[in-house]
Amino acid sequence: MNIKKEKDINIKSKTDKINDCSECNASCNREDLFSIDDRLVCRKCLFGETLPVTIYPIGTINNNFERDETPFGRKGSGAVSKIELLPSQKRFMLGLEQEPMITIVYYLHKSRSVKTCFKRGIDGKQVGVFASRTPDRLSRIGIQDVTLLDIKGTTLFVKGLDAVNGTPVLDIKLKIKTAQP
């Protein structure tokens, strides 16, 4: 494959899909572009010289939720989700069964175009991504506190998770209660 540099963005051969950034007009591979307000913006315009990080999933969410066609999330029913950890993660579970609340960090794999400004689903207030819980965000990272109901092997049963079926789980953390002022 023939690769050349143009404006510090890798360009592959003509067989790969190439699009132009709507901000700097650089020609980019599709994987180097992000959809923001239905316009393609390149990685360099968004993140500068920052390099991406590599994160491996430790499991998958299994439930009856799927991404809704509306901008506000999901459809489906059921209060309990299963988090099916990879068998290799068993060694890290010591003491987990004693914790009533845990925090789940997950990858929003069904993300769509990011909107810079929109009406928030919970109250209709006009906000940006950082003032919302939208699954449509550049980082594609979701974090949620849940109630741990049970553990069977490497499967956790939790209540209060709004991630959709098939969502990759990135980490599990102890939920720390914060002191009230």
WOFEN-V817280 format. One record per backbone hydrogen bond with DSSP energy under -1.0 kcal/mol. NH is the residue of the N-H (numbers start at 0). CO is the residue of the C=O. Records with the same first field share a line. If there is no record, write none. Layout:
NH=CO / CO
//
This chain:
3=10
5=8
8=5
10=3
15=12
18=27
20=25
21=39
24=20
27=18
29=16
31=28
32=29
33=40
35=38
36=113
38=35
40=33
42=31
45=41
46=42
47=43
49=46
57=168
58=168
59=83
60=166
61=81
65=74
67=72
74=65
80=157
81=61
82=155
83=59
84=153
85=57
88=85
89=86
91=88
92=89
95=92
97=94
98=95
101=145
102=172
103=143
104=170
105=141
106=167
107=139
108=106
110=107
113=34
117=126
119=124
123=119
126=117
130=127
131=128
136=134
141=105
143=103
145=101
146=158
147=99
148=156
149=156
151=154
154=151
155=82
156=149
157=80
158=146
164=64
165=60
166=163
168=58
169=104
170=104
172=102
174=100
//
